Amino acid sequence: MLDSLTRGRPSLGGRTSTGGRTLSAAVASLVTVGLVIGLVSPGVVVAAPCCGGGSALPSLITGDQAAQVGVSSSFGSVIGDAPVEGLPVFRPQNTADRTYTTTIDVAKLVSDSWQLGFSVPVVTRQVSEPGVRENFTGIGDARAVLGYEVLPELEYSEWKPRGFGFLSVTTPTGRSIHEAEKNLAVDSTGAGRFVVSLGASFQKKFATIDWVLIPEVHFSPTRQLTSRNQVNTRLGSQAGGSALFGLGASPEVLGLGGSVRFGLRVQPVLDSGFTVAEDGIEAITSRKLVFNAGADLGYLINQDWSASLSYNDQTLLGPVSNTTLSRSLGLAIQKRFER
């Protein structure tokens, strides 16, 4: 996205927290430590495997290159929980749930309109409670993407955006919380189920201003798991959707000629409830709702290389329900190969 765009509340605020922390104090402390996930390229990744209620969007080639390779490094922390009903609360200061993620993304055109891509994350988690701390590193959930350019930019238009459709499949290469073997489930690095997503990405630039819209729907079929205690667990099917909208500006600052992009984005994510059956005992989970809000800073180093810094916050907008809440920071670099 960077190359094509630079060229051409309800919240946790107040004193709803355990320990009486205010939102401003929490923001300051987390930013000081460094918080997951940033712009890995044209797709915006907005949640880590540890963080509930998130939705990851695939990377797509949205410029005129033939292929691209991206590497991102990120750090995120779960800092609160939103119940099914009532106000979200901060977690106690003597607990921690942190995730470090390194992701490799590759995408390649297979024709003028079609493209294929995949991404593989390596996840390191640190979870601590009073008197106990656990660490684990493992593979997260891998993703394969098939994309098609539905609205090509064959000639200049003042109103028509450039558009891409995509179909992605996320595979449960990571371990789910139901399969975790550690006491604090720190070895849970994935969702534990297949996720099929169907969506589109639209973008348009006007002078130094641009916008992007990425709606998507996703579905997870039923899956049978076996836990560490040999408990048979069946996860029922689940459906959901999200819609990301972002605005950006590429002003000519510091003599860089519009190579810097500042962006803001918001993405509501809704997932339905599903059944969880363990050895014949069945329960139904409630739906999840979360709002991802973020800011991005991108720099087009040259025609082949770009870098980006991205911040994501799940505590700024609402309502939210039945999910963990996280703040995260990510750094990414991307190499593009021209046609």
BATORMAR-582183 format. One record per residue (C-alpha): residue in one letter; x, y, z. Coordinates in steps of 0.25 Angstrom, whole numbers, always signed. Each point is the difference from the previous one (the first is absolute). Example, Ala and Ser with C-alpha at 12.3 -4.5 7.8 and 13.67 -1.06 7.14 Angstrom:
<recs>
<rec r="A" xx="+49" yy="-18" zz="+31"/>
<rec r="S" xx="+6" yy="+14" zz="-2"/>
</recs>
This chain:
<recs>
<rec r="M" xx="+0" yy="+0" zz="+0"/>
<rec r="L" xx="+11" yy="+10" zz="+4"/>
<rec r="D" xx="+6" yy="+0" zz="-14"/>
<rec r="S" xx="-13" yy="+2" zz="-7"/>
<rec r="L" xx="-5" yy="+10" zz="+9"/>
<rec r="T" xx="+12" yy="+9" zz="+2"/>
<rec r="R" xx="+2" yy="+0" zz="-15"/>
<rec r="G" xx="-11" yy="+4" zz="-10"/>
<rec r="R" xx="-66" yy="-10" zz="+122"/>
<rec r="P" xx="-1" yy="-9" zz="+10"/>
<rec r="S" xx="+13" yy="-4" zz="+6"/>
<rec r="L" xx="+8" yy="-5" zz="+12"/>
<rec r="G" xx="+1" yy="+14" zz="+4"/>
<rec r="G" xx="-2" yy="+6" zz="+14"/>
<rec r="R" xx="+2" yy="-10" zz="+12"/>
<rec r="T" xx="-7" yy="-12" zz="-5"/>
<rec r="S" xx="+14" yy="-8" zz="+2"/>
<rec r="T" xx="+5" yy="-9" zz="+11"/>
<rec r="G" xx="+10" yy="+8" zz="+8"/>
<rec r="G" xx="-6" yy="+13" zz="-4"/>
<rec r="R" xx="+8" yy="+3" zz="-12"/>
<rec r="T" xx="-5" yy="+11" zz="-10"/>
<rec r="L" xx="+0" yy="-2" zz="-15"/>
<rec r="S" xx="+10" yy="+11" zz="-2"/>
<rec r="A" xx="+10" yy="-7" zz="+10"/>
<rec r="A" xx="-2" yy="-13" zz="-6"/>
<rec r="V" xx="+3" yy="+6" zz="-14"/>
<rec r="A" xx="+13" yy="+7" zz="+5"/>
<rec r="S" xx="+5" yy="-13" zz="+7"/>
<rec r="L" xx="-3" yy="-9" zz="-12"/>
<rec r="V" xx="+6" yy="+10" zz="-10"/>
<rec r="T" xx="+12" yy="+1" zz="+8"/>
<rec r="V" xx="+2" yy="-15" zz="+0"/>
<rec r="G" xx="-3" yy="-1" zz="-15"/>
<rec r="L" xx="-12" yy="-7" zz="-4"/>
<rec r="V" xx="-9" yy="-16" zz="-19"/>
<rec r="I" xx="-1" yy="+2" zz="-12"/>
<rec r="G" xx="+1" yy="+10" zz="-11"/>
<rec r="L" xx="+0" yy="+2" zz="-15"/>
<rec r="V" xx="+6" yy="-12" zz="-6"/>
<rec r="S" xx="-3" yy="+6" zz="-14"/>
<rec r="P" xx="-13" yy="+3" zz="-7"/>
<rec r="G" xx="-8" yy="-8" zz="+10"/>
<rec r="V" xx="-1" yy="+5" zz="+14"/>
<rec r="V" xx="+2" yy="-10" zz="+11"/>
<rec r="V" xx="-7" yy="+4" zz="+12"/>
<rec r="A" xx="+1" yy="-11" zz="+11"/>
<rec r="A" xx="+9" yy="-10" zz="+5"/>
<rec r="P" xx="-3" yy="-15" zz="+3"/>
<rec r="C" xx="-1" yy="+3" zz="+15"/>
<rec r="C" xx="-9" yy="+11" zz="-1"/>
<rec r="G" xx="-15" yy="-3" zz="+0"/>
<rec r="G" xx="-10" yy="+7" zz="-9"/>
<rec r="G" xx="+10" yy="+4" zz="-11"/>
<rec r="S" xx="-1" yy="-3" zz="-15"/>
<rec r="A" xx="+12" yy="-1" zz="-9"/>
<rec r="L" xx="-1" yy="+5" zz="-14"/>
<rec r="P" xx="+9" yy="-6" zz="-11"/>
<rec r="S" xx="+11" yy="+7" zz="-7"/>
<rec r="L" xx="-3" yy="+3" zz="-15"/>
<rec r="I" xx="+8" yy="+6" zz="-12"/>
<rec r="T" xx="-7" yy="+13" zz="-2"/>
<rec r="G" xx="+11" yy="+7" zz="-8"/>
<rec r="D" xx="+6" yy="-3" zz="-14"/>
<rec r="Q" xx="+11" yy="-10" zz="+5"/>
<rec r="A" xx="+1" yy="-15" zz="-4"/>
<rec r="A" xx="+3" yy="-5" zz="+14"/>
<rec r="Q" xx="+3" yy="+5" zz="+15"/>
<rec r="V" xx="+6" yy="-6" zz="+12"/>
<rec r="G" xx="-2" yy="+6" zz="+14"/>
<rec r="V" xx="+5" yy="-2" zz="+14"/>
<rec r="S" xx="-7" yy="+6" zz="+12"/>
<rec r="S" xx="+4" yy="-1" zz="+15"/>
<rec r="S" xx="-10" yy="+4" zz="+10"/>
<rec r="F" xx="-2" yy="+1" zz="+15"/>
<rec r="G" xx="-14" yy="+0" zz="+7"/>
<rec r="S" xx="-6" yy="-1" zz="+13"/>
<rec r="V" xx="-14" yy="-4" zz="+5"/>
<rec r="I" xx="-4" yy="+11" zz="+10"/>
<rec r="G" xx="-14" yy="-2" zz="+3"/>
<rec r="D" xx="-13" yy="-9" zz="-2"/>
<rec r="A" xx="-14" yy="+4" zz="-5"/>
<rec r="P" xx="-11" yy="-9" zz="+7"/>
<rec r="V" xx="-12" yy="-4" zz="-8"/>
<rec r="E" xx="-8" yy="+11" zz="+8"/>
<rec r="G" xx="+6" yy="+12" zz="+8"/>
<rec r="L" xx="+12" yy="+9" zz="-1"/>
<rec r="P" xx="+14" yy="-5" zz="-4"/>
<rec r="V" xx="+10" yy="-1" zz="+11"/>
<rec r="F" xx="+15" yy="+1" zz="+0"/>
<rec r="R" xx="+8" yy="-13" zz="+4"/>
<rec r="P" xx="+8" yy="+1" zz="+13"/>
<rec r="Q" xx="+14" yy="+6" zz="-1"/>
<rec r="N" xx="+6" yy="-13" zz="+6"/>
<rec r="T" xx="-4" yy="-8" zz="-12"/>
<rec r="A" xx="+5" yy="+0" zz="-15"/>
<rec r="D" xx="-4" yy="-6" zz="-13"/>
<rec r="R" xx="+10" yy="+5" zz="-11"/>
<rec r="T" xx="+2" yy="-5" zz="-14"/>
<rec r="Y" xx="+12" yy="+2" zz="-9"/>
<rec r="T" xx="-3" yy="-4" zz="-15"/>
<rec r="T" xx="+9" yy="-1" zz="-12"/>
<rec r="T" xx="-8" yy="-2" zz="-13"/>
<rec r="I" xx="+5" yy="-2" zz="-14"/>
<rec r="D" xx="-9" yy="+3" zz="-11"/>
<rec r="V" xx="+1" yy="-3" zz="-15"/>
<rec r="A" xx="-9" yy="+3" zz="-12"/>
<rec r="K" xx="+2" yy="-2" zz="-15"/>
<rec r="L" xx="-8" yy="+3" zz="-12"/>
<rec r="V" xx="-3" yy="-12" zz="-8"/>
<rec r="S" xx="-7" yy="+8" zz="-11"/>
<rec r="D" xx="-3" yy="+14" zz="-3"/>
<rec r="S" xx="-12" yy="-1" zz="+10"/>
<rec r="W" xx="+2" yy="-12" zz="+9"/>
<rec r="Q" xx="+10" yy="-1" zz="+11"/>
<rec r="L" xx="+4" yy="-10" zz="+11"/>
<rec r="G" xx="+5" yy="+2" zz="+14"/>
<rec r="F" xx="+3" yy="-6" zz="+13"/>
<rec r="S" xx="+5" yy="+4" zz="+14"/>
<rec r="V" xx="+6" yy="-7" zz="+11"/>
<rec r="P" xx="+2" yy="+6" zz="+14"/>
<rec r="V" xx="+9" yy="-5" zz="+11"/>
<rec r="V" xx="-6" yy="+4" zz="+14"/>
<rec r="T" xx="+7" yy="+1" zz="+13"/>
<rec r="R" xx="-9" yy="+2" zz="+12"/>
<rec r="Q" xx="+3" yy="+4" zz="+15"/>
<rec r="V" xx="-11" yy="-2" zz="+10"/>
<rec r="S" xx="+1" yy="+3" zz="+15"/>
<rec r="E" xx="-8" yy="+0" zz="+12"/>
<rec r="P" xx="+4" yy="+2" zz="+15"/>
<rec r="G" xx="+11" yy="-11" zz="+3"/>
<rec r="V" xx="+0" yy="-6" zz="-14"/>
<rec r="R" xx="+5" yy="+4" zz="-14"/>
<rec r="E" xx="+0" yy="-8" zz="-13"/>
<rec r="N" xx="+7" yy="+2" zz="-14"/>
<rec r="F" xx="-3" yy="-7" zz="-13"/>
<rec r="T" xx="+5" yy="+1" zz="-14"/>
<rec r="G" xx="-8" yy="-7" zz="-12"/>
<rec r="I" xx="-6" yy="+2" zz="-14"/>
<rec r="G" xx="-13" yy="+8" zz="-1"/>
<rec r="D" xx="-11" yy="-2" zz="-9"/>
<rec r="A" xx="+5" yy="+0" zz="-15"/>
<rec r="R" xx="-9" yy="+6" zz="-11"/>
<rec r="A" xx="-1" yy="-1" zz="-15"/>
<rec r="V" xx="-6" yy="+10" zz="-9"/>
<rec r="L" xx="-6" yy="+1" zz="-14"/>
<rec r="G" xx="-3" yy="+14" zz="-5"/>
<rec r="Y" xx="-6" yy="+5" zz="-13"/>
<rec r="E" xx="+0" yy="+15" zz="-5"/>
<rec r="V" xx="-15" yy="+3" zz="-1"/>
<rec r="L" xx="+2" yy="+15" zz="-3"/>
<rec r="P" xx="+13" yy="+2" zz="-8"/>
<rec r="E" xx="+5" yy="+14" zz="-2"/>
<rec r="L" xx="+1" yy="+0" zz="-15"/>
<rec r="E" xx="-2" yy="+15" zz="-1"/>
<rec r="Y" xx="-1" yy="+11" zz="+9"/>
<rec r="S" xx="-14" yy="+2" zz="+7"/>
<rec r="E" xx="-3" yy="+11" zz="+10"/>
<rec r="W" xx="-10" yy="-9" zz="+8"/>
<rec r="K" xx="+3" yy="-15" zz="-3"/>
<rec r="P" xx="+9" yy="-7" zz="+10"/>
<rec r="R" xx="+9" yy="-11" zz="-3"/>
<rec r="G" xx="-6" yy="-13" zz="+5"/>
<rec r="F" xx="+5" yy="-14" zz="+4"/>
<rec r="G" xx="-8" yy="-12" zz="+4"/>
<rec r="F" xx="+6" yy="-11" zz="+9"/>
<rec r="L" xx="-2" yy="-13" zz="+5"/>
<rec r="S" xx="+8" yy="-5" zz="+12"/>
<rec r="V" xx="+2" yy="-13" zz="+8"/>
<rec r="T" xx="+6" yy="+1" zz="+13"/>
<rec r="T" xx="+5" yy="-14" zz="+5"/>
<rec r="P" xx="+1" yy="-4" zz="+15"/>
<rec r="T" xx="+15" yy="-2" zz="-1"/>
<rec r="G" xx="+1" yy="+6" zz="+14"/>
<rec r="R" xx="-5" yy="-6" zz="+13"/>
<rec r="S" xx="-14" yy="+4" zz="+5"/>
<rec r="I" xx="-3" yy="+3" zz="+15"/>
<rec r="H" xx="-7" yy="-13" zz="+0"/>
<rec r="E" xx="+12" yy="-8" zz="-4"/>
<rec r="A" xx="+10" yy="+8" zz="+10"/>
<rec r="E" xx="+9" yy="-8" zz="+9"/>
<rec r="K" xx="+5" yy="+11" zz="+9"/>
<rec r="N" xx="-7" yy="+4" zz="+12"/>
<rec r="L" xx="-2" yy="+14" zz="-5"/>
<rec r="A" xx="-3" yy="-4" zz="-14"/>
<rec r="V" xx="+12" yy="+8" zz="-5"/>
<rec r="D" xx="+2" yy="-10" zz="-11"/>
<rec r="S" xx="-13" yy="+4" zz="-6"/>
<rec r="T" xx="+5" yy="+7" zz="-13"/>
<rec r="G" xx="-12" yy="-1" zz="-9"/>
<rec r="A" xx="-15" yy="-2" zz="-1"/>
<rec r="G" xx="+0" yy="-15" zz="-2"/>
<rec r="R" xx="-10" yy="+0" zz="-12"/>
<rec r="F" xx="+0" yy="+3" zz="-15"/>
<rec r="V" xx="-5" yy="+14" zz="-3"/>
<rec r="V" xx="-5" yy="+3" zz="-15"/>
<rec r="S" xx="-1" yy="+15" zz="-3"/>
<rec r="L" xx="-6" yy="+7" zz="-12"/>
<rec r="G" xx="+1" yy="+15" zz="-2"/>
<rec r="A" xx="+5" yy="+11" zz="-8"/>
<rec r="S" xx="+10" yy="+12" zz="+1"/>
<rec r="F" xx="-3" yy="+14" zz="-7"/>
<rec r="Q" xx="+9" yy="+12" zz="+0"/>
<rec r="K" xx="+0" yy="+13" zz="-6"/>
<rec r="K" xx="+10" yy="+12" zz="+1"/>
<rec r="F" xx="-4" yy="+15" zz="-3"/>
<rec r="A" xx="+13" yy="+8" zz="+0"/>
<rec r="T" xx="+6" yy="-2" zz="+13"/>
<rec r="I" xx="-12" yy="-6" zz="+7"/>
<rec r="D" xx="-4" yy="-15" zz="-1"/>
<rec r="W" xx="-10" yy="-9" zz="+5"/>
<rec r="V" xx="-1" yy="-16" zz="+1"/>
<rec r="L" xx="-12" yy="-9" zz="+3"/>
<rec r="I" xx="+1" yy="-15" zz="+3"/>
<rec r="P" xx="-13" yy="-7" zz="+4"/>
<rec r="E" xx="+1" yy="-15" zz="+2"/>
<rec r="V" xx="-8" yy="-12" zz="+5"/>
<rec r="H" xx="+5" yy="-12" zz="+6"/>
<rec r="F" xx="-4" yy="-14" zz="+4"/>
<rec r="S" xx="+6" yy="-11" zz="+8"/>
<rec r="P" xx="-6" yy="-15" zz="-1"/>
<rec r="T" xx="-1" yy="-9" zz="+11"/>
<rec r="R" xx="+13" yy="-7" zz="+5"/>
<rec r="Q" xx="+3" yy="-11" zz="+10"/>
<rec r="L" xx="+12" yy="+1" zz="+9"/>
<rec r="T" xx="+6" yy="-8" zz="+11"/>
<rec r="S" xx="+5" yy="+8" zz="+12"/>
<rec r="R" xx="+13" yy="-3" zz="+9"/>
<rec r="N" xx="-9" yy="-8" zz="+9"/>
<rec r="Q" xx="-5" yy="-9" zz="-11"/>
<rec r="V" xx="-13" yy="+8" zz="+1"/>
<rec r="N" xx="-8" yy="+0" zz="-14"/>
<rec r="T" xx="-4" yy="+14" zz="-3"/>
<rec r="R" xx="-9" yy="+4" zz="-12"/>
<rec r="L" xx="+0" yy="+14" zz="-4"/>
<rec r="G" xx="-13" yy="+4" zz="-8"/>
<rec r="S" xx="+0" yy="+8" zz="-12"/>
<rec r="Q" xx="+1" yy="+15" zz="+1"/>
<rec r="A" xx="-2" yy="+12" zz="-9"/>
<rec r="G" xx="+4" yy="+14" zz="+0"/>
<rec r="G" xx="+4" yy="+13" zz="-8"/>
<rec r="S" xx="+8" yy="+13" zz="+1"/>
<rec r="A" xx="+1" yy="+13" zz="-8"/>
<rec r="L" xx="+13" yy="+8" zz="+1"/>
<rec r="F" xx="-1" yy="+15" zz="-5"/>
<rec r="G" xx="+13" yy="+8" zz="+0"/>
<rec r="L" xx="+4" yy="+14" zz="-4"/>
<rec r="G" xx="+14" yy="+4" zz="-3"/>
<rec r="A" xx="+8" yy="+12" zz="-5"/>
<rec r="S" xx="+13" yy="+1" zz="-7"/>
<rec r="P" xx="+5" yy="+14" zz="+2"/>
<rec r="E" xx="+13" yy="+5" zz="-6"/>
<rec r="V" xx="+8" yy="+2" zz="+13"/>
<rec r="L" xx="+15" yy="+1" zz="+3"/>
<rec r="G" xx="+2" yy="+0" zz="-15"/>
<rec r="L" xx="-4" yy="-15" zz="-2"/>
<rec r="G" xx="-10" yy="+3" zz="-11"/>
<rec r="G" xx="-12" yy="-7" zz="+5"/>
<rec r="S" xx="+7" yy="-13" zz="+4"/>
<rec r="V" xx="-5" yy="+1" zz="+14"/>
<rec r="R" xx="-14" yy="-5" zz="+3"/>
<rec r="F" xx="-8" yy="+3" zz="+13"/>
<rec r="G" xx="-12" yy="-8" zz="+2"/>
<rec r="L" xx="-12" yy="-3" zz="+10"/>
<rec r="R" xx="-9" yy="-12" zz="-1"/>
<rec r="V" xx="-12" yy="-6" zz="+8"/>
<rec r="Q" xx="-5" yy="-14" zz="-2"/>
<rec r="P" xx="-12" yy="-6" zz="+8"/>
<rec r="V" xx="+1" yy="-15" zz="+1"/>
<rec r="L" xx="-12" yy="-9" zz="+3"/>
<rec r="D" xx="+0" yy="-15" zz="+2"/>
<rec r="S" xx="-12" yy="-9" zz="+4"/>
<rec r="G" xx="-1" yy="-9" zz="+11"/>
<rec r="F" xx="+3" yy="-15" zz="-1"/>
<rec r="T" xx="-2" yy="-13" zz="+7"/>
<rec r="V" xx="+12" yy="-6" zz="+8"/>
<rec r="A" xx="-3" yy="-15" zz="+4"/>
<rec r="E" xx="+10" yy="-7" zz="+9"/>
<rec r="D" xx="-3" yy="-15" zz="+2"/>
<rec r="G" xx="-15" yy="+2" zz="-3"/>
<rec r="I" xx="-1" yy="+12" zz="+9"/>
<rec r="E" xx="-4" yy="+12" zz="-9"/>
<rec r="A" xx="+0" yy="+15" zz="+2"/>
<rec r="I" xx="-3" yy="+11" zz="-9"/>
<rec r="T" xx="+9" yy="+12" zz="+0"/>
<rec r="S" xx="-5" yy="+15" zz="-2"/>
<rec r="R" xx="+3" yy="+8" zz="-12"/>
<rec r="K" xx="+13" yy="+9" zz="-1"/>
<rec r="L" xx="+1" yy="+14" zz="-4"/>
<rec r="V" xx="+12" yy="+9" zz="+0"/>
<rec r="F" xx="+5" yy="+13" zz="-7"/>
<rec r="N" xx="+14" yy="+1" zz="-5"/>
<rec r="A" xx="+5" yy="+14" zz="-1"/>
<rec r="G" xx="+14" yy="+3" zz="-5"/>
<rec r="A" xx="+10" yy="+10" zz="-6"/>
<rec r="D" xx="+11" yy="-3" zz="-10"/>
<rec r="L" xx="+12" yy="+7" zz="-5"/>
<rec r="G" xx="+6" yy="-5" zz="-13"/>
<rec r="Y" xx="+12" yy="+4" zz="-8"/>
<rec r="L" xx="+3" yy="-4" zz="-14"/>
<rec r="I" xx="+15" yy="-1" zz="+0"/>
<rec r="N" xx="+1" yy="-2" zz="-15"/>
<rec r="Q" xx="-8" yy="-7" zz="-11"/>
<rec r="D" xx="+4" yy="-14" zz="+6"/>
<rec r="W" xx="+0" yy="+2" zz="+15"/>
<rec r="S" xx="-9" yy="+5" zz="+10"/>
<rec r="A" xx="-1" yy="+0" zz="+15"/>
<rec r="S" xx="-12" yy="+3" zz="+10"/>
<rec r="L" xx="-3" yy="+2" zz="+14"/>
<rec r="S" xx="-14" yy="-3" zz="+5"/>
<rec r="Y" xx="-7" yy="+1" zz="+14"/>
<rec r="N" xx="-13" yy="-7" zz="+3"/>
<rec r="D" xx="-10" yy="+2" zz="+12"/>
<rec r="Q" xx="-12" yy="-8" zz="+4"/>
<rec r="T" xx="-4" yy="+9" zz="+11"/>
<rec r="L" xx="-3" yy="+13" zz="-6"/>
<rec r="L" xx="-14" yy="-3" zz="-7"/>
<rec r="G" xx="-12" yy="-8" zz="+4"/>
<rec r="P" xx="-9" yy="-7" zz="+3"/>
<rec r="V" xx="+9" yy="-12" zz="+2"/>
<rec r="S" xx="-5" yy="-14" zz="+5"/>
<rec r="N" xx="+5" yy="-13" zz="+4"/>
<rec r="T" xx="+15" yy="+2" zz="-4"/>
<rec r="T" xx="+14" yy="+3" zz="+5"/>
<rec r="L" xx="+5" yy="+14" zz="-3"/>
<rec r="S" xx="+14" yy="+3" zz="-4"/>
<rec r="R" xx="+9" yy="+11" zz="-5"/>
<rec r="S" xx="+11" yy="-3" zz="-10"/>
<rec r="L" xx="+12" yy="+6" zz="-8"/>
<rec r="G" xx="+6" yy="-5" zz="-12"/>
<rec r="L" xx="+12" yy="+2" zz="-10"/>
<rec r="A" xx="+0" yy="-5" zz="-14"/>
<rec r="I" xx="+9" yy="+0" zz="-12"/>
<rec r="Q" xx="-4" yy="-4" zz="-14"/>
<rec r="K" xx="+8" yy="-3" zz="-13"/>
<rec r="R" xx="-8" yy="+1" zz="-13"/>
<rec r="F" xx="+4" yy="-6" zz="-14"/>
<rec r="E" xx="-5" yy="+8" zz="-12"/>
<rec r="R" xx="-6" yy="-6" zz="-12"/>
</recs>
